Amino acid sequence: MAKSKKKYGDGRYVRVRKKINGVYRDFYGTSKRDAERKRDEYMQQLAMGINPDLAKETLSQSMGQWLEVVEKGQLKESSYERYEAIFRIYIQSNPLANLSVGTIKGITLQHWYNQLAKDGKTHSQINNLNKLLNKFFRYAYQEGYINRNPCSNVKNPVKKEDKKKDVFTIEEIEKILNASKGSRFYCLIKLLATTGMRLGEAMALTWDDVDLEKQTIKIDKSMNKVREITPPKTKSSNRTIAFQSSLVADFKAKRVLNAKEKLLAGYDRTDLVFPNEAGELQDQSNFRKEFEKILGKIEIRYRPPHTFRHSFTSIMRQNGYSLEVIADILGHSSILTTGDIYSHASADDLKKAVNSFKIG
């Protein structure tokens, strides 16, 4: 016998039936129109790839669908790949994957995180897992699939790691620049060292982004590891920064070098500031290999080019520049981001800041 449904104010309820994937489903309402509306909303969500019964599905099923349908189109490729890897490595392989979404409680997740800590997982690993789960459960809550986000009061059991970053010293940067003089990458290396730009941002630069007269660079795009031009990492990464006066001559020399390479290779494209020798977008891995060779020649321990970003910030901080100035140059969304990663300081204006970087 079918289970009776709760009756409404006037003692009536109406049922509408719909066969979905070979199974009949009942929709109840205060009137036929109300029940049909609920049926139509349900069917519309199915048509959009949204599972109306998400709370009853397993965590693995529903989260996998959420990643594919909701998140994939909203994220940069690299961010989606990171999310997918966390899902595959931590969630799909865990017994929690088979629990229905609506039954998962905060205490369940806390036990899991505690076990991960015992297994030697770091604070950042557990934190990244919790960020992804929190985003999924927040979505499920906001869409009305669940009554509460189980991540709300869950704690990371591992002490936060020291976020102090490895840096190049001023002396090391000077040696690197001296060793790279004559290299086709000299201007790029000096730009990274003296502005803290991300490598992908520098690789995506075109000549109309560079104003030699004003000594500024407009940053509104980036290049990823598979040589695709994408929007910058964050909204605040869209910015205009100053570069130091000594780079004007280096940019002019780079333009001459690009013209020579164009004649030799016979390519047409001329807009890129740092193209490869065929005039196309430079492969980041090729640059990293060359950078590693330069460090090897002067016997400096290899650290990736991104280290220049940390080094720039450290030197600016030592020179007394404020977090506001540093955050503006780096394209951080908040002073807290800069402060959390790089520590503290105080001070002046952007052009003065980059020109105070006395190297090269």
Summary of the structure (lengths in Angstrom):
residues: 360
radius of gyration: 27.4
end to end distance: 84.8
largest distance: 87.9
contacts: 1026
relative contact order: 0.08
helix: 52%
strand: 9%
